[in-house]
Amino acid sequence: MDEKKKKDNNENVVKGVFQTYRAEFRKIVWPSKETLFKHTVTVIAVSLMFGAYIALNDYLLSQVFRQFVGLIL
C-alpha cells in the first residue's frame, strides 16, 4: 500500500508542476508581428555594426603589430 501512496503522491506532484507551468505560460504576453520584426531588424543591425567594429579594430591592431615587429627585426 505504501508504494501505491508514493506513486499517487508523485503523480500529484508532477500534475501540480505542469499545472503551474501551464498557468504561468498563459500569463505571457507575446509581441505582435510588427514588434517582433522591428526587434529582429534592430538585433541584426546592432550585431553587424558590432562585428564591423571588432573587425576594424582587429585589422588596425594587426597592422600596428606588424609595423612594430618590422622595426624590431
N, CA, C and O atoms as a printed pandas DataFrame, in Angstrom:
     atom_number atom_name residue_name chain_id  residue_number  x_coord  y_coord  z_coord
0              1         N          MET        A               1    0.807   -1.198    0.000
1              2        CA          MET        A               1    0.000    0.000    0.000
2              3         C          MET        A               1    0.850    1.262    0.000
3              4         O          MET        A               1    0.483    2.264   -0.615
4              5         N          ASP        A               2    1.977    1.214    0.685
5              6        CA          ASP        A               2    2.842    2.386    0.734
6              7         C          ASP        A               2    3.337    2.768   -0.655
7              8         O          ASP        A               2    3.457    3.949   -0.981
8              9         N          GLU        A               3    3.621    1.762   -1.463
9             10        CA          GLU        A               3    4.100    2.045   -2.818
10            11         C          GLU        A               3    3.029    2.733   -3.647
11            12         O          GLU        A               3    3.330    3.626   -4.439
12            13         N          LYS        A               4    1.792    2.327   -3.469
13            14        CA          LYS        A               4    0.696    2.948   -4.214
14            15         C          LYS        A               4    0.526    4.405   -3.782
15            16         O          LYS        A               4    0.289    5.270   -4.625
16            17         N          LYS        A               5    0.644    4.691   -2.485
17            18        CA          LYS        A               5    0.524    6.064   -1.994
18            19         C          LYS        A               5    1.674    6.927   -2.524
19            20         O          LYS        A               5    1.473    8.082   -2.901
20            21         N          LYS        A               6    2.883    6.350   -2.547
21            22        CA          LYS        A               6    4.034    7.088   -3.070
22            23         C          LYS        A               6    3.837    7.412   -4.546
23            24         O          LYS        A               6    4.134    8.514   -5.007
24            25         N          LYS        A               7    3.318    6.403   -5.285
25            26        CA          LYS        A               7    3.090    6.602   -6.718
26            27         C          LYS        A               7    2.034    7.677   -6.946
27            28         O          LYS        A               7    2.203    8.546   -7.801
28            29         N          ASP        A               8    0.949    7.620   -6.185
29            30        CA          ASP        A               8   -0.107    8.627   -6.312
30            31         C          ASP        A               8    0.413   10.003   -5.937
31            32         O          ASP        A               8    0.086   10.994   -6.590
32            33         N          ASN        A               9    1.223   10.066   -4.888
33            34        CA          ASN        A               9    1.793   11.354   -4.448
34            35         C          ASN        A               9    2.710   11.921   -5.520
35            36         O          ASN        A               9    2.673   13.117   -5.809
36            37         N          ASN        A              10    3.541   11.050   -6.115
37            38        CA          ASN        A              10    4.433   11.505   -7.186
38            39         C          ASN        A              10    3.644   12.007   -8.389
39            40         O          ASN        A              10    4.005   13.016   -8.994
40            41         N          GLU        A              11    2.578   11.311   -8.732
41            42        CA          GLU        A              11    1.742   11.739   -9.856
42            43         C          GLU        A              11    1.097   13.090   -9.559
43            44         O          GLU        A              11    1.000   13.937  -10.447
44            45         N          ASN        A              12    0.659   13.296   -8.326
45            46        CA          ASN        A              12    0.056   14.578   -7.958
46            47         C          ASN        A              12    1.071   15.708   -8.021
47            48         O          ASN        A              12    0.750   16.822   -8.435
48            49         N          VAL        A              13    2.299   15.415   -7.606
49            50        CA          VAL        A              13    3.353   16.434   -7.664
50            51         C          VAL        A              13    3.628   16.815   -9.114
51            52         O          VAL        A              13    3.736   17.997   -9.443
52            53         N          VAL        A              14    3.740   15.817   -9.971
53            54        CA          VAL        A              14    4.015   16.080  -11.393
54            55         C          VAL        A              14    2.861   16.865  -12.009
55            56         O          VAL        A              14    3.093   17.819  -12.751
56            57         N          LYS        A              15    1.628   16.478  -11.712
57            58        CA          LYS        A              15    0.475   17.211  -12.233
58            59         C          LYS        A              15    0.479   18.652  -11.747
59            60         O          LYS        A              15    0.171   19.571  -12.506
60            61         N          GLY        A              16    0.828   18.846  -10.477
61            62        CA          GLY        A              16    0.872   20.201   -9.925
62            63         C          GLY        A              16    1.920   21.064  -10.610
63            64         O          GLY        A              16    1.692   22.244  -10.874
64            65         N          VAL        A              17    3.067   20.466  -10.893
65            66        CA          VAL        A              17    4.133   21.212  -11.575
66            67         C          VAL        A              17    3.674   21.632  -12.962
67            68         O          VAL        A              17    3.865   22.781  -13.359
68            69         N          PHE        A              18    3.074   20.715  -13.696
69            70        CA          PHE        A              18    2.627   21.047  -15.051
70            71         C          PHE        A              18    1.476   22.048  -15.034
71            72         O          PHE        A              18    1.384   22.888  -15.929
72            73         N          GLN        A              19    0.614   21.979  -14.055
73            74        CA          GLN        A              19   -0.460   22.962  -13.942
74            75         C          GLN        A              19    0.113   24.345  -13.666
75            76         O          GLN        A              19   -0.374   25.343  -14.196
76            77         N          THR        A              20    1.159   24.399  -12.827
77            78        CA          THR        A              20    1.815   25.673  -12.543
78            79         C          THR        A              20    2.462   26.231  -13.807
79            80         O          THR        A              20    2.322   27.415  -14.112
80            81         N          TYR        A              21    3.172   25.371  -14.542
81            82        CA          TYR        A              21    3.789   25.814  -15.792
82            83         C          TYR        A              21    2.749   26.331  -16.766
83            84         O          TYR        A              21    2.935   27.366  -17.404
84            85         N          ARG        A              22    1.660   25.602  -16.872
85            86        CA          ARG        A              22    0.600   25.991  -17.800
86            87         C          ARG        A              22    0.007   27.342  -17.419
87            88         O          ARG        A              22   -0.243   28.182  -18.284
88            89         N          ALA        A              23   -0.217   27.549  -16.123
89            90        CA          ALA        A              23   -0.779   28.823  -15.663
90            91         C          ALA        A              23    0.193   29.977  -15.942
91            92         O          ALA        A              23   -0.224   31.053  -16.368
92            93         N          GLU        A              24    1.480   29.748  -15.701
93            94        CA          GLU        A              24    2.472   30.802  -15.964
94            95         C          GLU        A              24    2.611   31.062  -17.461
95            96         O          GLU        A              24    2.780   32.206  -17.883
96            97         N          PHE        A              25    2.540   30.018  -18.249
97            98        CA          PHE        A              25    2.674   30.165  -19.693
98            99         C          PHE        A              25    1.539   30.998  -20.270
99           100         O          PHE        A              25    1.732   31.727  -21.243
100          101         N          ARG        A              26    0.365   30.892  -19.676
101          102        CA          ARG        A              26   -0.786   31.671  -20.157
102          103         C          ARG        A              26   -0.662   33.149  -19.826
103          104         O          ARG        A              26   -1.349   33.973  -20.429
104          105         N          LYS        A              27    0.202   33.500  -18.877
105          106        CA          LYS        A              27    0.392   34.902  -18.498
106          107         C          LYS        A              27    1.318   35.639  -19.454
107          108         O          LYS        A              27    1.409   36.865  -19.406
108          109         N          ILE        A              28    2.001   34.910  -20.316
109          110        CA          ILE        A              28    2.953   35.523  -21.232
110          111         C          ILE        A              28    2.214   36.393  -22.236
111          112         O          ILE        A              28    1.197   35.987  -22.798
112          113         N          VAL        A              29    2.735   37.590  -22.454
113          114        CA          VAL        A              29    2.186   38.485  -23.469
114          115         C          VAL        A              29    3.135   38.438  -24.661
115          116         O          VAL        A              29    4.252   38.953  -24.601
116          117         N          TRP        A              30    2.683   37.824  -25.729
117          118        CA          TRP        A              30    3.522   37.667  -26.906
118          119         C          TRP        A              30    3.513   38.953  -27.722
119          120         O          TRP        A              30    2.479   39.614  -27.817
120          121         N          PRO        A              31    4.661   39.324  -28.320
121          122        CA          PRO        A              31    4.711   40.549  -29.124
122          123         C          PRO        A              31    3.971   40.364  -30.443
123          124         O          PRO        A              31    3.781   39.249  -30.930
124          125         N          SER        A              32    3.564   41.501  -31.001
125          126        CA          SER        A              32    2.913   41.459  -32.313
126          127         C          SER        A              32    3.965   41.165  -33.391
127          128         O          SER        A              32    5.167   41.234  -33.135
128          129         N          LYS        A              33    3.501   40.841  -34.579
129          130        CA          LYS        A              33    4.438   40.552  -35.673
130          131         C          LYS        A              33    5.289   41.774  -36.003
131          132         O          LYS        A              33    6.477   41.652  -36.300
132          133         N          GLU        A              34    4.672   42.949  -35.948
133          134        CA          GLU        A              34    5.403   44.177  -36.261
134          135         C          GLU        A              34    6.507   44.434  -35.240
135          136         O          GLU        A              34    7.629   44.783  -35.604
136          137         N          THR        A              35    6.183   44.261  -33.969
137          138        CA          THR        A              35    7.173   44.473  -32.923
138          139         C          THR        A              35    8.294   43.455  -33.035
139          140         O          THR        A              35    9.467   43.800  -32.898
140          141         N          LEU        A              36    7.940   42.216  -33.282
141          142        CA          LEU        A              36    8.938   41.165  -33.438
142          143         C          LEU        A              36    9.860   41.468  -34.613
143          144         O          LEU        A              36   11.073   41.286  -34.510
144          145         N          PHE        A              37    9.299   41.926  -35.728
145          146        CA          PHE        A              37   10.099   42.270  -36.902
146          147         C          PHE        A              37   11.054   43.420  -36.596
147          148         O          PHE        A              37   12.229   43.369  -36.959
148          149         N          LYS        A              38   10.544   44.468  -35.920
149          150        CA          LYS        A              38   11.386   45.618  -35.586
150          151         C          LYS        A              38   12.529   45.213  -34.663
151          152         O          LYS        A              38   13.667   45.644  -34.855
152          153         N          HIS        A              39   12.236   44.398  -33.673
153          154        CA          HIS        A              39   13.284   43.964  -32.749
154          155         C          HIS        A              39   14.311   43.075  -33.441
155          156         O          HIS        A              39   15.505   43.154  -33.151
156          157         N          THR        A              40   13.845   42.232  -34.354
157          158        CA          THR        A              40   14.756   41.371  -35.095
158          159         C          THR        A              40   15.694   42.192  -35.962
159          160         O          THR        A              40   16.898   41.939  -35.992
160          161         N          VAL        A              41   15.154   43.167  -36.660
161          162        CA          VAL        A              41   15.974   44.036  -37.505
162          163         C          VAL        A              41   16.985   44.804  -36.650
163          164         O          VAL        A              41   18.143   44.955  -37.040
164          165         N          THR        A              42   16.550   45.283  -35.496
165          166        CA          THR        A              42   17.447   46.016  -34.607
166          167         C          THR        A              42   18.590   45.126  -34.127
167          168         O          THR        A              42   19.745   45.552  -34.121
168          169         N          VAL        A              43   18.285   43.913  -33.731
169          170        CA          VAL        A              43   19.327   42.987  -33.253
170          171         C          VAL        A              43   20.315   42.675  -34.368
171          172         O          VAL        A              43   21.523   42.645  -34.131
172          173         N          ILE        A              44   19.823   42.443  -35.572
173          174        CA          ILE        A              44   20.723   42.147  -36.696
174          175         C          ILE        A              44   21.600   43.348  -37.013
175          176         O          ILE        A              44   22.800   43.198  -37.242
176          177         N          ALA        A              45   21.005   44.551  -37.028
177          178        CA          ALA        A              45   21.771   45.758  -37.347
178          179         C          ALA        A              45   22.858   46.017  -36.296
179          180         O          ALA        A              45   23.998   46.322  -36.646
180          181         N          VAL        A              46   22.513   45.899  -35.037
181          182        CA          VAL        A              46   23.498   46.138  -33.975
182          183         C          VAL        A              46   24.593   45.070  -34.034
183          184         O          VAL        A              46   25.767   45.376  -33.826
184          185         N          SER        A              47   24.220   43.833  -34.314
185          186        CA          SER        A              47   25.214   42.759  -34.426
186          187         C          SER        A              47   26.179   43.028  -35.569
187          188         O          SER        A              47   27.385   42.831  -35.421
188          189         N          LEU        A              48   25.662   43.475  -36.707
189          190        CA          LEU        A              48   26.527   43.788  -37.850
190          191         C          LEU        A              48   27.459   44.961  -37.538
191          192         O          LEU        A              48   28.638   44.933  -37.890
192          193         N          MET        A              49   26.929   45.983  -36.882
193          194        CA          MET        A              49   27.773   47.134  -36.532
194          195         C          MET        A              49   28.862   46.731  -35.539
195          196         O          MET        A              49   30.015   47.139  -35.677
196          197         N          PHE        A              50   28.495   45.931  -34.540
197          198        CA          PHE        A              50   29.471   45.485  -33.557
198          199         C          PHE        A              50   30.523   44.598  -34.211
199          200         O          PHE        A              50   31.707   44.695  -33.886
200          201         N          GLY        A              51   30.096   43.733  -35.132
201          202        CA          GLY        A              51   31.039   42.887  -35.861
202          203         C          GLY        A              51   31.993   43.704  -36.705
203          204         O          GLY        A              51   33.187   43.406  -36.759
204          205         N          ALA        A              52   31.477   44.741  -37.373
205          206        CA          ALA        A              52   32.334   45.613  -38.176
206          207         C          ALA        A              52   33.329   46.360  -37.288
207          208         O          ALA        A              52   34.487   46.537  -37.666
208          209         N          TYR        A              53   32.886   46.795  -36.120
209          210        CA          TYR        A              53   33.765   47.484  -35.171
210          211         C          TYR        A              53   34.901   46.557  -34.720
211          212         O          TYR        A              53   36.060   46.969  -34.665
212          213         N          ILE        A              54   34.566   45.324  -34.405
213          214        CA          ILE        A              54   35.591   44.362  -33.977
214          215         C          ILE        A              54   36.549   44.060  -35.128
215          216         O          ILE        A              54   37.760   43.984  -34.919
216          217         N          ALA        A              55   36.021   43.887  -36.341
217          218        CA          ALA        A              55   36.865   43.592  -37.498
218          219         C          ALA        A              55   37.816   44.757  -37.784
219          220         O          ALA        A              55   38.990   44.534  -38.083
220          221         N          LEU        A              56   37.329   45.978  -37.696
221          222        CA          LEU        A              56   38.175   47.142  -37.934
222          223         C          LEU        A              56   39.277   47.236  -36.884
223          224         O          LEU        A              56   40.439   47.473  -37.216
224          225         N          ASN        A              57   38.911   47.050  -35.618
225          226        CA          ASN        A              57   39.923   47.084  -34.560
226          227         C          ASN        A              57   40.949   45.969  -34.738
227          228         O          ASN        A              57   42.141   46.182  -34.517
228          229         N          ASP        A              58   40.499   44.797  -35.132
229          230        CA          ASP        A              58   41.411   43.680  -35.358
230          231         C          ASP        A              58   42.388   44.009  -36.474
231          232         O          ASP        A              58   43.587   43.760  -36.351
232          233         N          TYR        A              59   41.874   44.568  -37.563
233          234        CA          TYR        A              59   42.735   44.931  -38.692
234          235         C          TYR        A              59   43.753   45.993  -38.285
235          236         O          TYR        A              59   44.941   45.860  -38.580
236          237         N          LEU        A              60   43.293   47.043  -37.612
237          238        CA          LEU        A              60   44.201   48.119  -37.216
238          239         C          LEU        A              60   45.266   47.637  -36.232
239          240         O          LEU        A              60   46.441   47.979  -36.367
240          241         N          LEU        A              61   44.856   46.849  -35.252
241          242        CA          LEU        A              61   45.834   46.350  -34.281
242          243         C          LEU        A              61   46.827   45.385  -34.918
243          244         O          LEU        A              61   47.995   45.365  -34.530
244          245         N          SER        A              62   46.390   44.590  -35.882
245          246        CA          SER        A              62   47.319   43.685  -36.561
246          247         C          SER        A              62   48.324   44.479  -37.399
247          248         O          SER        A              62   49.492   44.098  -37.488
248          249         N          GLN        A              63   47.878   45.583  -38.014
249          250        CA          GLN        A              63   48.808   46.425  -38.773
250          251         C          GLN        A              63   49.831   47.091  -37.854
251          252         O          GLN        A              63   51.014   47.163  -38.185
252          253         N          VAL        A              64   49.378   47.571  -36.712
253          254        CA          VAL        A              64   50.292   48.179  -35.742
254          255         C          VAL        A              64   51.294   47.137  -35.254
255          256         O          VAL        A              64   52.484   47.433  -35.140
256          257         N          PHE        A              65   50.834   45.934  -34.967
257          258        CA          PHE        A              65   51.714   44.872  -34.507
258          259         C          PHE        A              65   52.745   44.520  -35.572
259          260         O          PHE        A              65   53.920   44.327  -35.261
260          261         N          ARG        A              66   52.304   44.435  -36.836
261          262        CA          ARG        A              66   53.246   44.125  -37.920
262          263         C          ARG        A              66   54.303   45.217  -38.066
263          264         O          ARG        A              66   55.475   44.917  -38.293
264          265         N          GLN        A              67   53.898   46.486  -37.936
265          266        CA          GLN        A              67   54.872   47.581  -38.014
266          267         C          GLN        A              67   55.862   47.495  -36.859
267          268         O          GLN        A              67   57.060   47.719  -37.034
268          269         N          PHE        A              68   55.350   47.170  -35.686
269          270        CA          PHE        A              68   56.220   47.057  -34.507
270          271         C          PHE        A              68   57.198   45.907  -34.667
271          272         O          PHE        A              68   58.376   46.055  -34.341
272          273         N          VAL        A              69   56.741   44.776  -35.158
273          274        CA          VAL        A              69   57.615   43.630  -35.378
274          275         C          VAL        A              69   58.625   43.961  -36.480
275          276         O          VAL        A              69   59.779   43.540  -36.400
276          277         N          GLY        A              70   58.212   44.703  -37.497
277          278        CA          GLY        A              70   59.115   45.102  -38.587
278          279         C          GLY        A              70   60.241   45.997  -38.092
279          280         O          GLY        A              70   61.351   45.939  -38.621
280          281         N          LEU        A              71   59.976   46.816  -37.093
281          282        CA          LEU        A              71   61.017   47.684  -36.533
282          283         C          LEU        A              71   62.032   46.876  -35.738
283          284         O          LEU        A              71   63.221   47.194  -35.739
284          285         N          ILE        A              72   61.576   45.853  -35.074
285          286        CA          ILE        A              72   62.462   45.041  -34.235
286          287         C          ILE        A              72   63.357   44.151  -35.100
287          288         O          ILE        A              72   64.555   44.031  -34.842
288          289         N          LEU        A              73   62.770   43.529  -36.125
289          290        CA          LEU        A              73   63.554   42.614  -36.960
290          291         C          LEU        A              73   64.246   43.394  -37.996
291          292         O          LEU        A              73   64.968   42.828  -38.817
